Amino acid sequence: MAPNPRTEEPQDNPDNYVGLDSARAERLAEERGWSAVRSLPPGAIITMEYRAGRLNFEVTGGTVTRCWKG
């Protein structure tokens, strides 16, 4: 499997997305230059590889409750 290409990450604080409606948070992240945005339910099983340029949202009831890079 080929490694993911390295991309620059936006100068953006993931904590700024916590508390936002998930649809608004996704649009905002894309506008700010994140190359991939992933919304996940609490406790989702995910791979742990770091992908530069990706922003992850944990979403509960339509609201972002946690956000992290990679």
DSSP file (Angstrom, degrees, kcal/mol; ACC not computed):
  #  RESIDUE AA STRUCTURE BP1 BP2  ACC     N-H-->O    O-->H-N    N-H-->O    O-->H-N    TCO  KAPPA ALPHA  PHI   PSI    X-CA   Y-CA   Z-CA
    1    1 A M              0   0    0      0, 0.0     0, 0.0     0, 0.0     0, 0.0   0.000 360.0 360.0 360.0 131.8    0.0    0.0    0.0
    2    2 A A        -     0   0    0      1,-0.1     2,-0.0     3,-0.0     0, 0.0  -0.494 360.0-108.5 -74.4 142.2    1.4    3.4   -1.0
    3    3 A P        -     0   0    0      0, 0.0    -1,-0.1     0, 0.0     3,-0.1  -0.332  39.1 -95.6 -68.2 154.0    1.8    6.0    1.9
    4    4 A N        -     0   0    0      1,-0.1     2,-0.1    -2,-0.0    48,-0.1  -0.442  44.9-106.9 -65.3 139.5   -0.6    8.9    2.0
    5    5 A P        -     0   0    0      0, 0.0     2,-0.3     0, 0.0    -1,-0.1  -0.444  36.4-112.1 -67.0 143.0    0.9   12.0    0.4
    6    6 A R        -     0   0    0     -2,-0.1     2,-0.3    45,-0.1    47,-0.1  -0.585  39.6-176.7 -77.5 134.8    1.9   14.7    2.9
    7    7 A T        -     0   0    0     -2,-0.3     2,-0.2    -3,-0.0    46,-0.1  -0.932  30.2-102.0-128.9 155.2   -0.2   17.8    2.8
    8    8 A E        -     0   0    0     -2,-0.3     0, 0.0    44,-0.1     0, 0.0  -0.503  34.1-135.3 -72.6 142.2    0.1   21.0    4.7
    9    9 A E        -     0   0    0     -2,-0.2    25,-0.1    25,-0.1    24,-0.0  -0.804  22.5-109.7 -98.3 142.6   -2.4   21.5    7.5
   10   10 A P        -     0   0    0      0, 0.0     2,-1.7     0, 0.0    43,-0.1  -0.318  31.1-109.3 -62.8 151.2   -4.2   24.7    8.0
   11   11 A Q  S    S+     0   0    0     21,-0.1     2,-0.3     2,-0.1     0, 0.0  -0.656  74.4 134.1 -80.7  85.9   -3.3   26.9   11.0
   12   12 A D        -     0   0    0     -2,-1.7     3,-0.1     3,-0.0    17,-0.0  -0.992  56.9-128.3-143.5 140.2   -6.5   26.1   12.7
   13   13 A N    >   -     0   0    0     -2,-0.3     3,-2.0     1,-0.1     4,-0.2  -0.832  10.6-151.7 -95.4 116.4   -7.4   25.0   16.3
   14   14 A P  G >  S+     0   0    0      0, 0.0     3,-1.8     0, 0.0     4,-0.5   0.793  92.5  69.7 -56.8 -28.7   -9.5   21.9   16.5
   15   15 A D  G >  S+     0   0    0      1,-0.3     3,-0.8     2,-0.2    53,-0.0   0.748  84.1  71.6 -62.3 -21.9  -11.1   23.1   19.7
   16   16 A N  G <  S+     0   0    0     -3,-2.0    -1,-0.3     1,-0.2    -3,-0.0   0.676  93.6  55.2 -67.9 -15.9  -12.8   25.8   17.8
   17   17 A Y  G X  S+     0   0    0     -3,-1.8     3,-2.0    -4,-0.2    47,-0.3   0.676  78.8 108.2 -91.0 -19.3  -15.2   23.2   16.3
   18   18 A V  T <  S+     0   0    0     -3,-0.8    47,-0.2    -4,-0.5     3,-0.1  -0.400  84.4  21.9 -64.0 130.0  -16.5   21.8   19.6
   19   19 A G  T 3  S+     0   0    0     45,-3.1    -1,-0.3     1,-0.4     2,-0.2   0.240  96.6 120.1  96.9 -11.5  -20.1   22.8   20.2
   20   20 A L  S <  S-     0   0    0     -3,-2.0    44,-2.8    44,-0.1    -1,-0.4  -0.507  76.5 -96.2 -83.2 154.2  -20.8   23.6   16.5
   21   21 A D  B  >  -A   63   0A   0     42,-0.2     4,-2.7    -2,-0.2    42,-0.2  -0.474  38.8-122.5 -60.3 137.7  -23.5   21.9   14.5
   22   22 A S  H  > S+     0   0    0     40,-2.8     4,-2.4     1,-0.2     5,-0.2   0.868 108.9  50.6 -60.2 -40.2  -21.8   19.1   12.6
   23   23 A A  H  > S+     0   0    0     39,-0.3     4,-2.1     2,-0.2    -1,-0.2   0.917 113.4  45.8 -64.6 -42.4  -22.8   20.3    9.1
   24   24 A R  H  > S+     0   0    0      2,-0.2     4,-2.6     1,-0.2    -2,-0.2   0.907 112.0  52.1 -65.4 -41.4  -21.6   23.8    9.9
   25   25 A A  H  X S+     0   0    0     -4,-2.7     4,-2.5     1,-0.2    -2,-0.2   0.900 109.1  49.9 -62.5 -41.4  -18.4   22.5   11.3
   26   26 A E  H  X S+     0   0    0     -4,-2.4     4,-2.2    -5,-0.2    -1,-0.2   0.928 111.9  47.3 -63.6 -45.2  -17.7   20.4    8.2
   27   27 A R  H  X S+     0   0    0     -4,-2.1     4,-2.4     1,-0.2    -2,-0.2   0.928 113.1  49.1 -61.0 -44.7  -18.3   23.4    5.9
   28   28 A L  H  X S+     0   0    0     -4,-2.6     4,-2.0     1,-0.2    -2,-0.2   0.908 109.9  51.1 -62.3 -43.6  -16.1   25.6    8.0
   29   29 A A  H  <>S+     0   0    0     -4,-2.5     5,-2.3     1,-0.2     4,-0.3   0.910 111.2  47.7 -61.7 -42.6  -13.3   23.0    8.0
   30   30 A E  H ><5S+     0   0    0     -4,-2.2     3,-1.2     1,-0.2    -1,-0.2   0.904 110.8  51.4 -65.2 -40.8  -13.4   22.7    4.3
   31   31 A E  H 3<5S+     0   0    0     -4,-2.4    -1,-0.2     1,-0.2    -2,-0.2   0.843 106.9  55.0 -63.0 -33.3  -13.4   26.5    3.8
   32   32 A R  T 3<5S-     0   0    0     -4,-2.0    -1,-0.2    -5,-0.2    -2,-0.2   0.468 126.7 -98.3 -83.2  -1.9  -10.3   26.7    6.1
   33   33 A G  T < 5 +     0   0    0     -3,-1.2     2,-0.3    -4,-0.3    -3,-0.2   0.571  65.4 153.9 103.7   9.4   -8.4   24.2    3.9
   34   34 A W      < -     0   0    0     -5,-2.3    -1,-0.3     1,-0.2    20,-0.1  -0.567  34.4-151.1 -69.8 132.3   -8.7   20.8    5.5
   35   35 A S  S    S+     0   0    0     18,-1.1     2,-0.3    -2,-0.3    19,-0.2   0.734  78.7  21.4 -79.2 -21.9   -8.3   18.2    2.7
   36   36 A A  E     -b   54   0A   0     17,-1.7    19,-2.4    -7,-0.1     2,-0.4  -0.994  62.2-167.7-146.4 140.3  -10.5   15.6    4.5
   37   37 A V  E     -b   55   0A   0     -2,-0.3     2,-0.5    17,-0.2    19,-0.2  -0.998   7.9-167.8-128.9 130.0  -13.1   15.9    7.2
   38   38 A R  E     -b   56   0A   0     17,-2.7    19,-3.5    -2,-0.4     2,-0.5  -0.974   5.4-160.5-125.4 122.1  -14.4   12.8    9.0
   39   39 A S  E     -b   57   0A   0     -2,-0.5    19,-0.2    17,-0.2    17,-0.0  -0.878  18.3-179.4-101.5 129.8  -17.5   12.7   11.3
   40   40 A L  E     -b   58   0A   0     17,-3.1    19,-3.2    -2,-0.5     3,-0.1  -0.945  26.9-120.1-130.9 146.4  -17.7    9.8   13.7
   41   41 A P    >   -     0   0    0      0, 0.0     3,-1.7     0, 0.0    19,-0.1  -0.466  54.1 -77.6 -76.6 159.7  -20.2    8.7   16.3
   42   42 A P  T 3  S+     0   0    0      0, 0.0    16,-0.0     0, 0.0    18,-0.0  -0.309 118.3  14.8 -57.2 136.8  -18.9    8.4   19.9
   43   43 A G  T 3  S+     0   0    0      1,-0.2    15,-0.0    -3,-0.1     0, 0.0   0.595  85.8 164.7  76.2  11.0  -16.8    5.2   20.4
   44   44 A A    <   -     0   0    0     -3,-1.7     2,-0.6     1,-0.1    -1,-0.2  -0.312  40.3-122.0 -61.4 142.4  -16.4    4.5   16.7
   45   45 A I        +     0   0    0      0, 0.0     2,-0.3     0, 0.0    -1,-0.1  -0.791  45.6 164.7 -87.9 120.0  -13.7    2.0   15.9
   46   46 A I        -     0   0    0     -2,-0.6     2,-0.1    -6,-0.0    -6,-0.0  -0.899  41.3 -98.5-133.2 160.3  -11.1    3.7   13.6
   47   47 A T        -     0   0    0     -2,-0.3     0, 0.0     1,-0.1     0, 0.0  -0.463  27.5-138.9 -73.6 154.8   -7.6    3.1   12.4
   48   48 A M        +     0   0    0     -2,-0.1    -1,-0.1     2,-0.1     2,-0.1   0.342  57.0 126.1-101.3   5.8   -5.0    5.1   14.3
   49   49 A E        -     0   0    0      1,-0.1     2,-0.5     2,-0.0    -2,-0.1  -0.393  61.8-122.1 -66.8 143.7   -2.8    6.1   11.4
   50   50 A Y        -     0   0    0     -2,-0.1     2,-0.5     2,-0.0    20,-0.1  -0.731  25.1-168.3 -87.5 130.0   -2.1    9.8   11.2
   51   51 A R    >   -     0   0    0     19,-1.1     3,-1.8    -2,-0.5    19,-0.4  -0.953  20.2-132.0-121.1 111.1   -3.2   11.5    8.0
   52   52 A A  T 3  S+     0   0    0     -2,-0.5   -44,-0.1     1,-0.2     3,-0.1  -0.334  92.0  26.0 -59.3 137.7   -1.9   15.1    7.5
   53   53 A G  T 3  S+     0   0    0      1,-0.3   -17,-1.7   -46,-0.1   -18,-1.1   0.407  94.3 118.5  89.9  -2.2   -4.7   17.4    6.4
   54   54 A R  E <   -b   36   0A   0     -3,-1.8    16,-2.7   -19,-0.2     2,-0.4  -0.818  44.5-163.4-102.2 138.8   -7.5   15.4    8.0
   55   55 A L  E     -bC  37  69A   0    -19,-2.4   -17,-2.7    -2,-0.4     2,-0.4  -0.981   8.3-154.0-119.1 130.2   -9.8   16.7   10.7
   56   56 A N  E     -bC  38  68A   0     12,-3.1    12,-1.9    -2,-0.4     2,-0.4  -0.867   6.3-165.6-107.9 135.4  -11.9   14.3   12.8
   57   57 A F  E     -bC  39  67A   0    -19,-3.5   -17,-3.1    -2,-0.4     2,-0.6  -0.972  12.2-152.2-117.6 132.3  -15.2   15.2   14.5
   58   58 A E  E     -bC  40  66A   0      8,-2.9     7,-3.2    -2,-0.4     8,-1.2  -0.933  25.8-161.7 -96.5 125.3  -16.9   13.1   17.2
   59   59 A V  E     + C   0  64A   0    -19,-3.2     2,-0.4    -2,-0.6     5,-0.2  -0.931  17.6 179.6-120.1 127.0  -20.6   14.0   16.8
   60   60 A T  E >  S- C   0  63A   0      3,-2.6     3,-1.7    -2,-0.5   -38,-0.1  -0.990  77.3 -13.9-124.7 122.3  -23.3   13.4   19.3
   61   61 A G  T 3  S-     0   0    0     -2,-0.4    -1,-0.1     1,-0.3     3,-0.1   0.821 128.9 -53.4  57.9  33.1  -26.9   14.5   18.5
   62   62 A G  T 3  S+     0   0    0      1,-0.2   -40,-2.8   -41,-0.1     2,-0.4   0.483 117.7 107.2  84.0   2.3  -25.7   16.5   15.6
   63   63 A T  E <  S-AC  21  60A   0     -3,-1.7    -3,-2.6   -42,-0.2     2,-0.4  -0.931  74.9-116.1-118.7 138.6  -23.2   18.5   17.6
   64   64 A V  E     + C   0  59A   0    -44,-2.8   -45,-3.1    -2,-0.4    -5,-0.2  -0.585  35.2 171.1 -71.0 122.3  -19.4   18.2   17.5
   65   65 A T  E     +     0   0A   0     -7,-3.2     2,-0.3    -2,-0.4    -6,-0.2   0.569  66.9  15.9-108.0 -15.2  -18.3   17.0   21.0
   66   66 A R  E     - C   0  58A   0     -8,-1.2    -8,-2.9   -49,-0.1    -1,-0.3  -0.977  62.5-172.1-156.5 146.8  -14.6   16.3   20.2
   67   67 A C  E     + C   0  57A   0     -2,-0.3     2,-0.3   -10,-0.2   -10,-0.2  -0.994  10.7 163.2-146.3 137.1  -12.3   17.3   17.4
   68   68 A W  E     - C   0  56A   0    -12,-1.9   -12,-3.1    -2,-0.3     2,-0.1  -0.992  33.5-107.7-151.9 156.9   -8.7   16.2   16.6
   69   69 A K  E       C   0  55A   0     -2,-0.3   -14,-0.2   -14,-0.2   -17,-0.1  -0.451 360.0 360.0 -80.6 155.1   -6.2   16.3   13.7
   70   70 A G              0   0    0    -16,-2.7   -19,-1.1   -19,-0.4   -15,-0.2   0.407 360.0 360.0 102.7 360.0   -5.2   13.2   11.7
